[in-house]
Amino acid sequence: MFYDDDKPLPSCFYFYEINIEMRIMQKQDITWTILVLCSYCSCPAVDERATAEIGTALNETNWSNSAEHEHQQLQPSFIKTTNNNNNNNNTFPLVLLLIVCLSFLLSLMSTLSPLDSIPTPAASPPRSVSPTTMTNEKPFVMPLDTTTTSITIQLSKSRRFNRFIQTLQKFLKELDGRDKSIKFFQYLFKILLHYKLVHAKTWSPMVSQFSMTRKILRLGLFIAPARQLLYDNNKTDLVASCFLLNELGNTVADDIFCLYKLGLVSSKLGKQAEVVACYCWFAGILHDVHENWMTLRQLRQKQVVDDEKMFNTQLSIVKLSMDGVFCACDIWQPSFASGVQAWSGFFSGTLSGYKLWRKIAAA
């Protein structure tokens, strides 16, 4: 600085300080500062006093030409000293107009970019009730926006659809799942063919291929009962051994009949195997119905009922009943066998597939 510390600064230097502080203000504060400076500079007495103080300070301190040049560079445009009052009066409206336009421009900038300014924190509302005081008033719940609700519904639907696809993938990977899927469509088209809702020449070969495919998928099921008879069965349990032997005869007869359909076994052996398979299957159905019925009675007698297990047991009883009707038509062959077998096979396949689907989805 060119001034001594003991001497007061001219009033124009306060404008220099204001000009420096304006650089760190917000856009809104700059606008009001410019208007204040404009009103301050519009007073001729203040302008003359500022000019006189600058001249007196220059005479007292004997500044050099370089100092005067630096001082002129530091002066703002709206405090330039002049001896011609007429020129000052002519240029003042232009300066005022320029300052007003600049303030309007800065106000517009602050409106368009509100993130540049520092937000003013809102005052906390006064507490009418102490936080420790218990009140019966229900808390205010902000209602959900319709857009947010629709997005949430779409996300939940997307998650359910994704879970459905994953369950379907696991269902089709299972051998039993493929068998139940083919059985569903097989007997669905049998119903349509029975009531002549579709062309028989077009869809009958497909139904026959579905039946053959299911027979091939069940090839080799005799391994499980044979292993239990040889290794896991208790020799003293005669009843269990008899039912395992019945299951073994059923699966072996089914495999022989499948080989007959493929042309690998004679027709005589194939037809005999079909009859044996029907009777063994019917005996197995009666045993399974009895076992599930006893299980259902035990579940109902318990104080704590397992709803999931009870529901699956009831599904099994209904499914086995449909299988019993289907197998009885194979044994006794009534005149209405085709329609009854179509409906009983359809319901049996649907219930067994639904039971397997629930098991896979819960895993």
ROSE-107002 format. One record per residue (C-alpha): x, y, z. Coordinates in steps of 0.5 Angstrom, whole numbers, plus 500, padded with zeros to 3 digits. Layout:
<rs>
XYZ;...
</rs>
This chain:
<rs>
500500500;502507499;499510505;501511512;498506517;496513521;493516516;485515514;484512507;480516502;473513501;474511494;479505497;473503500;470502494;476498492;475493498;468492496;470491489;474485491;469482496;464482490;468476487;467471493;459473493;454470490;450472484;444475488;449479493;453482487;446484484;444488490;451491491;452494484;445497485;448500492;454502489;450506483;446510488;452511492;456514486;450518483;451523489;455529486;457531493;460524495;464524488;467531489;469529496;472522493;476526488;478532493;481526498;485523492;488530490;490531497;493525498;497525492;500532494;501530501;505523499;508526493;507520489;511518483;509518476;509510476;505510483;500515480;499510474;498504478;493508482;489510476;489502474;486501481;481506480;474503478;471506472;465509476;470513480;474516475;476523477;475529472;474536472;469537467;462536471;458537464;462530462;460527468;453529468;453526460;456519462;452518468;446516465;450511460;453508466;447507470;444504464;450499464;450497471;442496471;443491465;449488468;445487474;439484470;443479467;446477473;439476476;438472470;444467471;442466478;435464476;438459471;443456475;441455482;446450484;452455483;449459489;449456497;442454499;440458505;438453511;431453513;429455520;427449524;420450526;418451534;416445538;410446541;410439545;416436548;419430545;419426551;411428552;407422549;401424544;396420541;396424534;398419528;404421525;403424518;405420512;407423506;402420500;406416495;407419488;403415482;410415478;414412484;408407485;408405478;415404478;415399484;409395481;413394474;419392478;415387482;412384476;419384473;422380479;416375479;417374471;424373472;422368478;417364474;422363468;428361473;422356476;420354469;428352467;429348473;422344472;424342465;431340467;428335471;426328468;419328472;418335470;419334462;414327463;409332466;409337461;408332455;403328459;399335460;399337453;398329451;391329454;389336453;389334445;386328447;380332450;380336443;380330439;375326443;370332442;372333435;375340436;381339432;383335426;384328427;389327421;393333423;394332431;393324432;400323430;403328435;399325441;401318439;409321439;407324446;405317449;411314446;416319448;413318455;414311455;422312453;423317459;420312464;425307461;430304467;425306473;426298475;433300478;430304484;425298487;431293485;436296489;431297495;429290495;437287495;440292500;435297503;429293505;428290512;427282511;422282517;418287513;414282509;408287507;414293505;417287501;411285497;409292495;416293493;416287489;409290486;413296484;418292481;414288476;410294474;416298472;419292468;413290465;412298462;419297460;418291456;411294453;416300451;421295447;415292444;412299441;419300439;419293435;424290439;420285442;414280440;407282440;405276444;410278450;408286449;401285450;402280456;407285459;401291458;396287462;401285468;403293468;396295469;394290474;401292478;399299477;392299480;395295486;400300487;395306486;391303492;396302496;399309495;392312496;391308503;398311505;396318504;390317507;393315513;398321513;392326512;389323518;395323523;396331520;389333522;390330529;396334531;395340535;400344530;398343523;403343517;398346512;404345507;404338508;397337509;395341502;401336498;397330501;390332499;393333492;396326492;390323494;386327488;391325483;392318485;384317484;385320477;390315476;385309479;380311474;384311468;387304470;381301471;378303464;385300462;383293465;375293464;375297458;368300458;365303452;366310455;373309456;376314451;373320454;374318461;381317460;382323457;379327462;382323468;389323465;389331464;387332471;392327473;398330469;396337471;396336479;402332479;405338475;403343480;405339486;412338482;412346481;411348488;416343490;421346485;419354487;420353494;427350494;
</rs>
